Amino acid sequence: MGRLDGRVAIVTGGAKGLGKAFCFALAKEGAKVVMAAHRLDTDEAKKAAKDIEAKGGMTVEVDVTDEASTKAMAEKAFKKFGRIDILINNAAYYYGVGRKLFHEISPEDWDRALDVGAKGAWLCARAVFPYMKEQEKGKIINLSSEVAFSPTKGMIHYVTSKAAVIGITRVLAGELGKYNICVNAVAPGYTDTPASWTIGDVSKFDVGSIPLGRVGVPEDIVGAAIFFASDDSDFISGQTLLVNGARRVH
């Protein structure tokens, strides 16, 4: 018996990296998983989709910045499984984001980071809300980042999007509590994912700043999300949990 038996979970940005790890961790705990991604036509995404479908889940293409697309995502999940219990807002503008000083970042890049990271979380929460409200229970887990708590240089658009996620989490917790919907955030530290390698050499990261002495891996992050998705966290809402080996504390 898994902690999430009978639950239905949507994970955005679910076809690779941390999102894929969330999908398979949720499935291992018994959830029916909706792997939602902007692109499902890559070799990696096709394999992940095949594997999650073999575990009873489904895949959906979604543009988290588009209201109609997010509504369609939720509708397809509900039509397939008859309920929506969990949403993990994992999609982010991170893959291949180069480091530039604040005055060098283009307005287009700024808008893209905020649209995916902040607007996307808001729209996806709006999309699943009617179903969770009807059930009188739901769990929304938003992905923030350790960078929201540090003077990170060269990524002001990404950092701002992750700080915004914390604000969204707190407001939603306040507004949705009366419907028994808990909203929390997970803030990973620097994590060894394919997206991180597009920004820098992960193997050269100074682990001396991490008390636990190593860079995180996706498997380090999923436990926090599973906790927030489960009944174990039914009286916890509006919180942000840093998962970073104590590099930053909050």
N, C-alpha and C positions, 0 to 999 in steps of 0.2 A: 504493500500500500504506500502510495506516495502522498506527500503533503498537499498536492494539488489535484488529486483525483477528481474528475468530473468538472474541473474548471476549464475555461477557454481563455487563452491569452493571445494578444496581438503584440508583436514586436516589430517596430519600424527599424529600418536599416538592418534587417535581420538576415541578409544573405551572406554576410562576411564579417570577419573580425569579431569584435565584442558582441555584436548583435546576434551572430550565428551561435556564439557560445551561450547567450541567453536562451535562444530557441531550444537548443538541445538539453540544457539544464532544466528548463520548464517541462519538456517532454519526459525527461527522466523522472520527474516528480509526479507524473501522471496527467499533466495538462494536455489538452488539444491545442496545438500551437498554430497560429496564423503568422507565417513568415512574410512580412510586408517589406517590399524593397522597391527602390526607384527603378532598378534594372534587374531583370531575372534572366537575361540572355547571355551572360558570361559563362564560361565553363565552370567556374567556382560556384556561381549562383545556381546553375542547373543541377550540379551535384548536390548542393545543400537542399535544394527544393525536392529533389528525388528522395533524399534521406528523410526529410521531415514529413513528407507525404507517406513514406513507408511506416512512420510512427503514428499515423492517423491524423496528421495535420494537413494544412493547405498553404498555398502560396498566393499572394496578391501583389500585383504591381500598384504602387501608389506614389503620387507626388504630394508629399506632406505639406507643401506650400499652397496647395489648391483645395479649396473647400469642397468642391464636388467630388474630387478624387478621394479625400479622406472620408466623406460620407459613404461613398461607394465601398470603400474598404470595410467599414463597419457593417454595412448592409450585407455584404458577401459573407462576412464572418458569422453574422447572426442567422442568415439563411442556411448556412452549412451546419451550424452547431446549436442554434436555438438560444444562445446566450453569449454574453461577453463579460468576463469576470476581471480580467487583468489587461492593462495596457502598459507596455514599456516603451516610452518615448526615447528611443536610442538614436534615431537619425540625426546626423550632424554634418556640417560643412567642415570637414577636417582632412580628408584624404587629399594629399598633395598641396596643402596650404603652406605656402612658403612664409618665412619670417621676414616681415617688413616693418619699419617704423611707422608710427601712426599716420604721419603725413605722406607716406608712400603708398598706402593702401588705397585702392580705387573705390569710389562710391559703389560701383557694381559689386565688388567683393564684399564690402560692408553689408550691402543689402542682402546678398546671398547668404552670408553667415547668419544674419538675424532672421531671415525668412525661414531657413531650414531649422535652425536651432531653437528659436523662440516662437515664431509664428507657427511653425510646424507642430510643436508640442501643444500649443493652444488649440489649433484646429483639430488635432487628433483627439484631444480631451473632449472637445465639443462633440465630435462624431460619436464617441462611445457613451457619452453621458446619458442619453435617453434610455439606453438599454440597462445601464447600471442603476439608474434611478428607478426603473420599473422593478428591478430585482431587489431593490433596497439594500444593495451591497456592491462594492467594487473596489479595486485597487489600481491606482495609477502611480507608476514609478517613472520619474523623469531623470534623465542622465545629465547631471551637471559635470563639474570637473574641479580638481584641486586648484586649477589656475584661477578660479573665481576668488580664491583666498590668498593669492600671492601677486606680487608686482611683476608678473610675467612680461617680458619684453618681446616685441615684434609680432604680436598676434592680438591686437586690441579688438578686432572684430570677433574673433573666436572667443576670447575671454569675456567680452560683453554679452555674447549670446549665452554663455554658460552662467554668468551672473544673473541674467534675465530669467533663466530656468528656475533659479532659487526663488525669485520673486513670484513667478507663476505658481510654483509649488505651494508657497505660503498662502497666496490668495485663494487658490483652488481648495486648499484644505479648509479654509474658513468658510467658503461658500458651499462646499459639497458635504460637509460633515453632517448636516441634517438629513442627508439621504444615505448615511452610513457608507460613504465613499471616502476611503483614506487616500491621501496624496502625499507621497514622499519623494525625496531625491537621493540618488547615489552619486557621489563625486569621486571618481577614480583619480588616482595619481598617474604618473607616467606609466603607461602600460605597453608591453611588447605586443603590438598588433601590426598587420600589414600597413595600416594607415600611418602609424607612427614612423615606420621605416621610410615613408615618402617624405617625411619632414627632416629626419636626421638619422644618424647611425645609432640605433638603440644600444648597441654593445659598448659604445663609448660614453654612455650616460654616467655621471658621477654618482655612484651609489653610496658614496660617503655621506651624502646628505639624507639618506634614508636609514633610520635606526634599525630596521629589520634587514638591511644590508643587500637588497636586490631590487631590481625593477619588477613591477607587477606583471602578471600574465592574466589573460581573460578569466581563467579558472579562479583567480583570486577575487574577482569582482562579482561573479554570479551568485555567491552565497548571500550577499546583501540584498540583491534583487529578489531572490527566492524568499527570504525572510519577510520582506515588505509585501510580497504577493500572497503570503500564507496567512492563516488565521492567527499565527503567533504574534502578528503586529496589528491586531484589530483595534487597539487603543492607542496607536501611534499614527500621527498625521502632522503634516507641515514641517517635517524634519529633513535635514540634509546630513547624510552619513558619508564621511570621508573614508575612502578605502585606499590607503596610500603608504602603508608601512610606517606611519607616524611621521612622514616628512613634513606635513602640515597638520596642525591640530585645530579643532573647532569645538 
